[in-house]
Amino acid sequence: MPQTGHPDIPTPRDAAREGTSAEGPDRAGAARLEGIPASPGAAVGPVARMSAPPTLPEARPAPAGAETEAERAREALDRVAEQFDARAEGLGEEAAAVLGALALMARDPELGRRVSERAAGGDPAAWAVHAACGAYQDLLLSAGGYLAERAADLADIRDRAVAHLLGLPMPGLPDPGHPHVLVADDLAPADTVQLDGDQVLAIVTRYGGPTSHTVILARSLGIPAIVGCRGADGLADGTRVAVDGDTGRIDVEPDAERATEVMLRARRRRELLADSAGPGRTADGTPVALLLNVGEGDPDATGALDSEGVGLLRTEFLFMDRAEPPTVAEQTTAYARLFRAFEGRTVTVRTLDAGSDKPLAFAGTGPEDNPALGRRGFRTARVHPELLTDQLAAIRAAADGSGARVRVMAPMVSTPAEASEFVALAREAGITEAGVMIEVPGAALLADRLLPRVDFVSLGTNDLAQYTMAADRTLGTLPDLLDPWQPALLDLVGRVGGAGEGAGRPVGVCGEAAADPLLAVVLVGLGATSLSMAAPALPAVRYALAHHTRRQCRDLAGLALAAATATEARDAVRAAASPEVADL
């Protein structure tokens, strides 16, 4: 099933502004729910709900002693970590990386210390875990950014450890024994990565936004998904629903006509994309490189995918959850294996995107009231320059003899001066192609002065959207503001694309926006020369580009820019696009 989609805003618009869903009558009086489209595709089937998380009994047992209870609590957390490790075996790179990160979080010494403190204060083990995780969650939420995203993961760890301590069933996915539509308040990444595409027909959640990690994983698994659907809590087990992940519409107990319509649309999409392969091209032959976003995983398996290379290699997995930074030799070994897997193709390496909001034990940046706007990305080099210079040296060494065209780019660059500084460092390391990510509005606004200083740029639309719209991407309550169809965001993309054309520099897009086939056409019209995404999104984007000339892409981009809202932009483009693509 295709992997692309666009976070359309649900109707009516008042419900969209609330980040919830609308409910109303459909044909023959059938109920209809609407949420935020998160992963494309369609399905019809019975509802199966996630089991509720464990709750602490009202009767609180007497503790067996502070050290005993602390040890029981720590053992429960270790058991949860071991379960994550075991479940990660045999999974794909993204799924394994998610579970690996959860295992590390369950083993976090700071969490263990907080649990011991609660036990020392008289809490039984289950209560100590529950309270310590809750306090730690509050801390992460107040930090914002990456750390706020981790708060939801901590809730999953808490529930699993408490269930173990109380002897209750482990919270997780339902198993009704037949294909079903999974409905939940929200899904933990640990559950999402285990979804069986043959059994889980679609996902509907009450909360969540279009750029959450759960949504990204659902797309990578090819499962239609709708998030932010307020009425989802009223869907009972066994209720038959028709889910359209492209429009955000959910029909409750649909009639035969509607159910058939949904399934025929899904079948037609699969048929259209079955033969989509090869390099990206517009209908008139303009090349648009279709690349992969990758991280930790099996390089050989990734290299075997039908792509033109890597547009975003995330390198944080080598640095996170360590007491000491990886050596140059360690990094060289890891990079070299992936570079060799992409012999003859482009690999674009993003240097370490860490800092106060992705804390490194070995590289403190000092206290900050707003870490999302602090020393992250390239700014980390202001206080720890050796992390960047060592990484660049490792990338250069790994590129030698690999046969890949290796490029580097720095995240969170805000000014032309910062861009020049990074390029100079890359040149000193012997790297011939160096660029920067455009994630900050200031960099986009000065793109005409920044582009001549670099070899290329790549637009990170997820962060650019949150900084442009002043909307935290970790919140599920502001999904309409984070819609990549927002004209203000597209205007900035167009500024960068125009500057790239003027300076003769490539402009890529590596945010979730690139995975939407209809929006991909607009991005090319705005000047994008490459698009980077999860592998399952490639066929639909390739198909969409092949059905539009470059001139048509520009015309569609003009319609999107002229709109006043994201909904108007998307609807105008859909109405004018090639019918084959509009109906994907």
C-alpha positions as CSV (number, residue, x, y, z in Angstrom):
1,M,0.0,0.0,0.0
2,P,1.4,3.4,-0.8
3,Q,3.2,5.3,1.8
4,T,2.5,8.9,1.1
5,G,0.0,11.3,2.3
6,H,-0.7,14.8,3.3
7,P,-1.9,16.2,6.6
8,D,-5.2,17.7,5.2
9,I,-7.1,19.8,7.7
10,P,-10.4,18.1,8.6
11,T,-13.7,19.7,8.1
12,P,-15.6,21.5,9.3
13,R,-12.9,24.1,9.8
14,D,-13.9,24.9,13.3
15,A,-13.1,21.4,14.3
16,A,-9.7,21.6,12.5
17,R,-8.8,24.7,14.4
18,E,-9.4,22.8,17.6
19,G,-7.1,20.0,16.4
20,T,-10.0,17.5,16.8
21,S,-12.5,16.0,14.5
22,A,-16.0,16.6,13.3
23,E,-18.9,14.2,13.5
24,G,-22.0,14.3,11.3
25,P,-24.5,12.3,9.3
26,D,-23.5,10.5,6.1
27,R,-25.7,9.0,3.4
28,A,-28.6,7.1,4.9
29,G,-27.9,8.7,8.3
30,A,-24.7,6.8,8.9
31,A,-22.3,8.5,11.3
32,R,-19.1,10.0,10.0
33,L,-16.0,11.1,11.9
34,E,-13.2,13.2,10.6
35,G,-9.6,13.6,11.8
36,I,-6.2,14.5,10.4
37,P,-5.0,12.4,7.5
38,A,-1.7,10.9,8.5
39,S,-0.9,7.9,6.4
40,P,-2.5,7.3,3.0
41,G,-4.6,4.4,1.9
42,A,-8.1,3.1,2.7
43,A,-9.6,0.1,4.5
44,V,-12.8,-1.3,5.8
45,G,-13.0,-3.5,8.8
46,P,-14.1,-4.0,12.4
47,V,-12.7,-1.9,15.2
48,A,-10.3,-3.4,17.8
49,R,-9.3,-1.1,20.6
50,M,-6.0,-0.9,22.5
51,S,-6.1,-2.3,26.0
52,A,-6.3,0.3,28.7
53,P,-3.1,1.0,30.7
54,P,-2.8,-0.5,34.1
55,T,-4.0,1.5,37.1
56,L,-2.7,1.4,40.6
57,P,-5.1,-0.3,43.1
58,E,-6.9,1.9,45.6
59,A,-5.5,-0.3,48.4
60,R,-1.8,0.5,48.7
61,P,0.2,-2.4,50.2
62,A,2.8,-1.8,52.9
63,P,6.3,-1.6,51.4
64,A,8.7,-4.5,52.1
65,G,11.5,-2.1,52.8
66,A,13.1,0.8,50.8
67,E,15.9,-1.2,49.2
68,T,13.7,-4.2,48.4
69,E,11.1,-2.0,46.7
70,A,13.8,0.0,44.9
71,E,15.3,-3.2,43.6
72,R,12.0,-4.6,42.5
73,A,11.3,-1.4,40.6
74,R,14.7,-1.3,38.9
75,E,14.3,-5.0,38.0
76,A,10.9,-4.2,36.4
77,L,12.5,-1.4,34.3
78,D,15.3,-3.8,33.3
79,R,12.7,-6.4,32.3
80,V,10.9,-3.8,30.1
81,A,14.2,-2.8,28.5
82,E,15.0,-6.5,27.7
83,Q,11.6,-6.9,26.1
84,F,12.2,-3.9,23.9
85,D,15.6,-5.4,22.9
86,A,14.1,-8.8,22.1
87,R,11.3,-7.3,20.0
88,A,13.8,-5.2,18.0
89,E,15.4,-8.3,16.6
90,G,14.4,-8.9,13.0
91,L,12.7,-5.6,12.6
92,G,13.5,-2.9,10.0
93,E,16.0,-0.1,10.7
94,E,13.5,2.5,11.8
95,A,11.5,0.1,14.0
96,A,14.7,-1.4,15.6
97,A,16.0,2.1,16.2
98,V,12.8,3.1,18.0
99,L,12.8,0.1,20.3
100,G,16.5,0.5,20.9
101,A,16.0,4.0,22.1
102,L,13.1,2.9,24.4
103,A,15.3,0.3,25.9
104,L,18.0,2.9,26.7
105,M,15.4,5.1,28.2
106,A,14.2,2.3,30.5
107,R,17.8,1.8,31.6
108,D,18.4,5.6,32.1
109,P,20.3,6.0,35.4
110,E,18.5,9.2,36.2
111,L,15.1,7.3,36.0
112,G,16.6,4.6,38.3
113,R,17.7,7.3,40.7
114,R,14.3,8.9,40.8
115,V,12.6,5.5,41.4
116,S,15.0,4.8,44.3
117,E,14.2,8.1,45.8
118,R,10.5,7.4,45.8
119,A,11.1,3.9,47.3
120,A,13.2,5.5,50.0
121,G,10.3,7.8,50.7
122,G,8.0,4.8,51.5
123,D,6.5,4.0,48.1
124,P,6.0,0.4,47.1
125,A,7.7,-0.5,43.8
126,A,4.8,0.0,41.4
127,W,3.9,3.3,43.1
128,A,7.6,4.4,43.0
129,V,7.8,3.7,39.2
130,H,4.5,5.5,38.5
131,A,5.4,8.6,40.5
132,A,9.0,8.7,39.3
133,C,8.0,8.4,35.7
134,G,5.3,11.0,36.1
135,A,7.7,13.5,37.6
136,Y,10.3,12.8,34.9
137,Q,7.6,13.3,32.3
138,D,6.7,16.7,33.6
139,L,10.4,17.7,33.4
140,L,10.7,16.5,29.8
141,L,7.4,18.2,28.8
142,S,8.6,21.5,30.2
143,A,11.8,21.3,28.2
144,G,9.9,21.1,24.9
145,G,11.2,19.9,21.6
146,Y,12.8,16.5,21.3
147,L,12.6,15.9,25.1
148,A,8.8,16.6,25.1
149,E,8.4,13.9,22.4
150,R,10.2,11.5,24.7
151,A,7.6,12.1,27.5
152,A,5.1,9.9,25.7
153,D,7.7,7.1,25.4
154,L,8.2,7.3,29.1
155,A,4.5,6.8,29.7
156,D,4.7,3.6,27.8
157,I,7.7,2.4,29.8
158,R,5.9,3.3,33.0
159,D,2.8,1.3,32.1
160,R,4.8,-1.8,31.1
161,A,6.8,-1.7,34.3
162,V,3.7,-1.2,36.5
163,A,1.9,-4.0,34.8
164,H,4.9,-6.3,35.4
165,L,5.0,-5.3,39.1
166,L,1.3,-5.8,39.6
167,G,1.1,-9.0,37.6
168,L,-1.4,-7.5,35.1
169,P,-1.6,-8.1,31.4
170,M,1.0,-6.1,29.5
171,P,-0.6,-3.1,27.8
172,G,-0.3,-3.3,24.0
173,L,-1.9,-4.2,20.8
174,P,-5.2,-6.2,20.6
175,D,-5.2,-9.6,19.0
176,P,-8.8,-10.3,17.9
177,G,-7.7,-13.1,15.6
178,H,-8.8,-11.3,12.4
179,P,-7.9,-8.2,10.3
180,H,-9.1,-5.1,12.1
181,V,-8.9,-1.3,12.4
182,L,-6.8,-0.4,15.4
183,V,-8.3,2.4,17.5
184,A,-6.6,4.0,20.5
185,D,-6.3,7.3,22.3
186,D,-2.7,7.3,21.1
187,L,-0.1,4.8,20.1
188,A,3.3,4.4,21.6
189,P,6.1,3.9,19.1
190,A,6.9,0.6,20.7
191,D,3.4,-0.6,19.7
192,T,3.5,1.0,16.2
193,V,6.7,-0.8,15.1
194,Q,5.1,-4.2,15.9
195,L,2.0,-3.7,13.8
196,D,1.3,-6.5,11.4
197,G,0.1,-5.0,8.0
198,D,-1.8,-8.2,7.3
199,Q,-3.9,-7.9,10.5
200,V,-4.0,-4.1,11.1
201,L,-6.0,-2.6,8.2
202,A,-5.8,1.0,9.5
203,I,-5.1,3.1,12.5
204,V,-7.3,5.7,14.1
205,T,-6.2,7.7,17.2
206,R,-7.9,10.3,19.3
207,Y,-4.8,12.4,19.8
208,G,-1.6,13.0,17.9
209,G,-0.3,15.3,15.1
210,P,0.8,14.8,11.5
211,T,4.6,14.9,12.2
212,S,4.7,12.6,15.2
213,H,7.1,9.6,15.2
214,T,4.1,7.2,15.4
215,V,2.7,8.7,12.1
216,I,6.1,8.5,10.4
217,L,6.3,4.8,11.4
218,A,2.8,4.1,10.2
219,R,3.7,5.5,6.8
220,S,6.8,3.4,6.7
221,L,4.7,0.3,7.4
222,G,2.2,1.1,4.7
223,I,-0.8,1.3,7.1
224,P,-3.5,4.0,6.5
225,A,-3.8,6.3,9.5
226,I,-5.9,9.1,10.8
227,V,-5.0,11.0,14.0
228,G,-6.6,13.7,16.1
229,C,-10.0,12.2,15.8
230,R,-12.0,13.2,18.8
231,G,-14.8,10.8,18.2
232,A,-12.5,7.8,18.2
233,D,-13.1,7.3,21.9
234,G,-16.7,6.3,21.0
235,L,-15.8,3.6,18.6
236,A,-16.5,0.2,20.3
237,D,-14.9,-3.1,19.6
238,G,-16.5,-4.8,16.6
239,T,-17.9,-1.6,15.0
240,R,-17.4,-1.7,11.3
241,V,-15.7,1.4,9.9
242,A,-14.4,2.6,6.5
243,V,-11.2,4.6,6.9
244,D,-9.8,6.9,4.2
245,G,-6.3,7.9,5.2
246,D,-6.1,10.5,2.4
247,T,-9.1,12.6,3.4
248,G,-9.3,11.9,7.2
249,R,-12.8,10.5,6.9
250,I,-14.1,7.6,8.9
251,D,-17.5,6.2,8.1
252,V,-19.1,4.3,11.0
253,E,-21.1,1.2,9.9
254,P,-20.9,2.3,6.2
255,D,-23.4,1.0,3.7
256,A,-22.3,-1.3,1.0
257,E,-21.9,1.5,-1.6
258,R,-19.5,3.5,0.6
259,A,-17.5,0.4,1.7
260,T,-17.1,-0.6,-2.0
261,E,-16.1,2.9,-3.0
262,V,-13.3,3.0,-0.3
263,M,-11.9,-0.4,-1.2
264,L,-12.0,0.2,-5.0
265,R,-10.1,3.4,-4.4
266,A,-7.4,1.6,-2.5
267,R,-7.2,-1.1,-5.1
268,R,-6.8,1.4,-7.9
269,R,-4.0,3.2,-6.1
270,R,-2.1,-0.1,-5.7
271,E,-2.5,-0.9,-9.4
272,L,-1.4,2.6,-10.5
273,L,1.8,2.4,-8.4
274,A,2.7,-1.2,-9.2
275,D,5.1,-0.3,-12.0
276,S,6.5,2.9,-10.5
277,A,10.3,2.5,-10.5
278,G,13.5,4.2,-11.5
279,P,14.8,7.7,-11.3
280,G,12.5,10.6,-10.6
281,R,11.4,12.6,-13.7
282,T,8.7,15.1,-14.6
283,A,6.6,14.4,-17.6
284,D,8.9,16.5,-19.8
285,G,12.0,14.8,-18.5
286,T,13.3,17.2,-15.9
287,P,15.2,15.1,-13.4
288,V,14.2,15.2,-9.7
289,A,16.3,13.0,-7.6
290,L,14.3,10.7,-5.3
291,L,16.3,10.0,-2.2
292,L,15.9,8.2,1.2
293,N,15.8,9.4,4.8
294,V,17.7,6.8,6.8
295,G,19.2,6.3,10.2
296,E,20.4,3.3,12.2
297,G,19.7,0.0,10.5
298,D,21.0,-2.5,7.9
299,P,22.9,-0.5,5.3
300,D,22.8,-3.3,2.7
301,A,19.1,-3.7,2.9
302,T,18.7,0.1,2.6
303,G,21.0,0.2,-0.3
304,A,19.0,-2.4,-2.1
305,L,15.9,-0.2,-2.2
306,D,14.9,1.5,-5.5
307,S,16.3,5.0,-4.8
308,E,18.8,7.4,-6.2
309,G,20.7,7.7,-2.9
310,V,20.3,9.2,0.6
311,G,19.0,12.7,1.1
312,L,19.2,12.6,4.8
313,L,21.5,10.3,6.9
314,R,20.8,10.9,10.5
315,T,23.9,10.3,12.6
316,E,22.5,10.9,16.1
317,F,22.3,7.1,16.7
318,L,26.1,7.0,17.1
319,F,26.1,9.7,19.8
320,M,23.0,9.4,21.9
321,D,22.8,7.5,25.2
322,R,26.6,7.2,25.6
323,A,28.9,8.3,28.4
324,E,31.6,9.2,25.9
325,P,31.5,10.4,22.3
326,P,32.2,7.8,19.6
327,T,35.8,7.8,18.4
328,V,36.7,8.8,14.9
329,A,37.4,5.1,14.2
330,E,34.0,4.0,15.4
331,Q,32.3,6.6,13.3
332,T,34.4,5.8,10.2
333,T,33.4,2.1,10.4
334,A,29.7,2.9,10.7
335,Y,29.7,5.4,7.9
336,A,31.9,3.4,5.5
337,R,29.5,0.4,5.5
338,L,26.6,2.6,4.5
339,F,28.6,4.5,1.9
340,R,29.7,1.3,0.3
341,A,26.0,0.2,0.1
342,F,25.3,3.2,-2.0
343,E,28.2,3.0,-4.4
344,G,27.6,5.1,-7.5
345,R,24.9,7.1,-5.7
346,T,24.6,10.2,-3.5
347,V,24.8,10.0,0.3
348,T,24.0,13.3,2.2
349,V,25.2,13.1,5.8
350,R,23.6,15.5,8.3
351,T,26.1,16.3,11.0
352,L,25.2,15.8,14.6
353,D,21.8,17.3,15.4
354,A,22.0,17.4,19.1
355,G,22.3,20.0,21.9
356,S,20.3,21.1,24.8
357,D,17.1,19.5,23.6
358,K,18.9,16.3,22.7
359,P,21.2,16.2,25.6
360,L,24.5,14.4,25.4
361,A,26.1,13.2,28.6
362,F,29.5,14.1,27.4
363,A,28.6,17.5,25.9
364,G,26.7,19.8,28.2
365,T,25.6,23.1,26.9
366,G,24.4,24.7,30.1
367,P,20.9,25.5,31.4
368,E,18.4,27.0,28.9
369,D,14.8,28.1,29.4
370,N,13.9,27.1,25.8
371,P,16.1,24.3,24.6
372,A,14.3,24.2,21.2
373,L,15.7,27.6,20.5
374,G,19.1,27.0,22.2
375,R,22.4,25.3,21.3
376,R,21.2,22.6,19.0
377,G,22.5,21.4,15.6
378,F,25.4,23.4,14.3
379,R,25.3,25.6,17.3
380,T,26.6,22.8,19.5
381,A,30.0,23.4,17.8
382,R,30.2,26.8,19.6
383,V,30.8,25.0,22.9
384,H,32.1,21.6,21.7
385,P,33.8,22.1,18.3
386,E,35.7,18.8,18.6
387,L,32.5,16.9,18.1
388,L,32.0,18.4,14.6
389,T,35.6,18.3,13.5
390,D,36.0,14.6,14.6
391,Q,32.8,13.8,12.8
392,L,33.9,15.5,9.6
393,A,37.2,13.7,9.7
394,A,35.4,10.3,10.1
395,I,33.0,11.1,7.2
396,R,36.0,12.0,5.0
397,A,37.9,8.8,5.9
398,A,34.8,6.7,5.3
399,A,34.2,8.2,1.9
400,D,37.6,7.2,0.6
401,G,37.2,4.2,-1.7
402,S,33.5,3.8,-1.0
403,G,32.4,4.7,-4.5
404,A,29.6,6.9,-3.2
405,R,29.2,10.6,-3.8
406,V,29.3,11.8,-0.2
407,R,28.0,15.2,0.9
408,V,27.7,16.8,4.3
409,M,25.2,19.3,5.6
410,A,24.8,21.1,9.0
411,P,21.4,21.4,10.8
412,M,20.0,24.5,12.4
413,V,22.0,27.0,10.4
414,S,20.5,30.5,10.7
415,T,22.8,33.0,8.9
416,P,25.0,33.2,5.8
417,A,27.9,33.6,8.1
418,E,27.2,30.3,9.8
419,A,26.9,28.6,6.4
420,S,30.3,29.9,5.4
421,E,31.8,28.7,8.7
422,F,30.5,25.2,8.2
423,V,31.6,25.0,4.6
424,A,35.1,26.1,5.6
425,L,35.3,23.4,8.3
426,A,34.2,20.8,5.7
427,R,36.7,21.9,3.2
428,E,39.5,21.7,5.9
429,A,38.4,18.1,6.5
430,G,38.8,17.4,2.8
431,I,35.1,17.1,2.0
432,T,34.3,18.7,-1.4
433,E,30.5,19.1,-1.2
434,A,29.1,20.9,1.8
435,G,25.7,22.4,2.4
436,V,23.3,23.4,5.1
437,M,19.7,22.6,6.2
438,I,17.2,25.4,5.9
439,E,15.0,24.9,9.1
440,V,15.1,28.5,10.4
441,P,13.0,31.2,8.8
442,G,15.9,33.6,9.1
443,A,18.0,31.4,6.8
444,A,15.1,31.1,4.3
445,L,14.6,34.9,4.2
446,L,18.3,35.4,3.4
447,A,18.5,32.5,1.0
448,D,19.7,34.7,-1.9
449,R,22.8,35.6,0.3
450,L,23.3,32.1,1.8
451,L,23.1,29.9,-1.4
452,P,26.2,31.3,-3.1
453,R,28.2,30.3,0.0
454,V,27.3,26.6,-0.1
455,D,27.2,23.7,-2.6
456,F,23.6,22.8,-1.9
457,V,20.8,23.2,0.7
458,S,18.1,20.9,2.0
459,L,14.8,22.1,3.5
460,G,13.8,20.5,6.7
461,T,10.1,21.3,6.5
462,N,9.1,19.7,9.8
463,D,11.2,22.2,11.9
464,L,10.7,25.0,9.4
465,A,7.0,24.7,9.9
466,Q,7.1,24.8,13.7
467,Y,9.4,27.8,13.7
468,T,7.4,29.6,11.0
469,M,4.0,29.0,12.6
470,A,5.2,29.2,16.3
471,A,3.6,25.8,16.9
472,D,5.5,23.1,18.8
473,R,5.5,20.0,16.5
474,T,5.3,17.7,19.6
475,L,1.8,18.9,20.4
476,G,-1.2,17.1,19.0
477,T,-3.4,20.1,19.6
478,L,-2.1,22.4,16.8
479,P,-2.0,20.1,13.8
480,D,-3.6,22.6,11.4
481,L,-0.7,25.1,12.0
482,L,1.8,22.4,11.2
483,D,0.2,21.4,7.9
484,P,2.9,21.6,5.3
485,W,0.4,23.1,2.9
486,Q,0.4,26.3,4.9
487,P,1.0,29.1,2.4
488,A,3.5,30.9,4.7
489,L,5.7,27.8,4.8
490,L,5.4,27.3,1.0
491,D,6.3,30.9,0.5
492,L,9.6,30.4,2.4
493,V,10.2,27.2,0.4
494,G,9.7,29.2,-2.8
495,R,12.2,31.8,-1.7
496,V,14.8,29.2,-1.2
497,G,14.0,27.5,-4.4
498,G,14.2,30.7,-6.3
499,A,17.6,31.5,-4.7
500,G,18.8,28.1,-5.6
501,E,17.9,28.6,-9.3
502,G,19.5,32.0,-9.3
503,A,22.8,30.8,-7.7
504,G,22.8,27.5,-9.7
505,R,22.7,25.4,-6.5
506,P,20.6,22.3,-5.8
507,V,17.7,22.6,-3.4
508,G,16.4,19.5,-1.7
509,V,13.5,18.8,0.6
510,C,13.9,16.1,3.3
511,G,10.9,16.8,5.6
512,E,7.6,14.9,5.7
513,A,6.2,17.2,3.1
514,A,8.3,15.5,0.4
515,A,6.4,12.2,1.0
516,D,3.0,13.7,-0.1
517,P,2.7,13.1,-3.9
518,L,0.5,16.1,-4.6
519,L,2.7,18.4,-2.5
520,A,5.8,17.0,-4.0
521,V,4.7,18.3,-7.4
522,V,4.2,21.8,-5.8
523,L,7.7,21.6,-4.1
524,V,9.3,20.9,-7.5
525,G,7.4,23.9,-8.9
526,L,8.8,26.0,-6.1
527,G,12.4,25.0,-7.1
528,A,13.1,21.7,-5.4
529,T,15.6,19.6,-7.3
530,S,15.5,16.5,-5.1
531,L,13.0,15.0,-2.6
532,S,14.0,12.7,0.3
533,M,11.6,10.5,2.2
534,A,10.9,7.1,3.7
535,A,11.2,4.3,1.1
536,P,7.5,3.4,0.8
537,A,6.7,6.9,-0.3
538,L,8.9,6.8,-3.4
539,P,6.5,5.0,-5.8
540,A,3.6,7.5,-5.4
541,V,5.9,10.6,-5.5
542,R,7.6,9.2,-8.6
543,Y,4.2,8.6,-10.2
544,A,3.0,12.1,-9.4
545,L,6.0,13.7,-10.9
546,A,5.8,11.6,-14.1
547,H,2.3,13.0,-14.7
548,H,3.2,16.7,-14.6
549,T,5.6,18.8,-16.7
550,R,7.8,21.2,-15.0
551,R,5.6,24.1,-16.2
552,Q,2.6,22.4,-14.7
553,C,4.5,22.0,-11.4
554,R,5.1,25.7,-11.4
555,D,1.5,26.6,-12.2
556,L,0.3,24.4,-9.4
557,A,2.8,26.0,-7.0
558,G,1.4,29.4,-8.0
559,L,-2.1,28.2,-7.0
560,A,-0.8,27.0,-3.6
561,L,1.0,30.3,-3.0
562,A,-2.0,32.4,-3.8
563,A,-4.2,30.6,-1.2
564,A,-5.0,32.1,2.2
565,T,-5.2,28.8,4.1
566,A,-3.7,25.3,3.9
567,T,-7.1,23.9,3.0
568,E,-7.5,26.3,0.1
569,A,-4.0,25.6,-1.1
570,R,-4.5,21.8,-1.1
571,D,-7.9,22.0,-2.7
572,A,-6.9,24.3,-5.4
573,V,-3.9,22.1,-6.4
574,R,-6.0,18.9,-6.2
575,A,-8.6,20.4,-8.5
576,A,-6.0,21.5,-11.1
577,A,-3.7,18.5,-10.9
578,S,-3.6,15.5,-13.2
579,P,-6.7,13.4,-12.4
580,E,-4.5,10.3,-12.0
581,V,-2.6,12.0,-9.3
582,A,-5.5,13.9,-7.6
583,D,-7.2,10.5,-7.1
584,L,-4.1,8.8,-5.6
